[in-house]
């Protein structure tokens, strides 16, 4: 049985990214550190994780990186999006992306009876 999606309030903010080919590895490292640093600047951002595609299924559709941020509520995501530190970072980050996909969701817990 699945618990209601709205229970608990936690929201995951997922960003899938494919960077432009001309982005230097040093610049990419700098951007990822900047993204991770938002967790210390934006109070509503509770956690941050990132990684690169390691799937053997080859269904990534060109996306190479995934970034996951955790918030306590949808209101927290809104605060994050509007926060000056996020706005400043997004103005640096978004122009180096070839394509992106962003999804926010509330994790569902499967309860065993």
Protein Blocks (a to p, Z undefined) as FASTA:
>chain_A
ZZdfkgokiacddddddddfklcfklmmmmmmmmmmmmmmmmklmbdcddddfbfklpnn
opabdcddddfbfklmmmmmmpmklmmmmmmmmmmpfbdcdddddddddddZZ
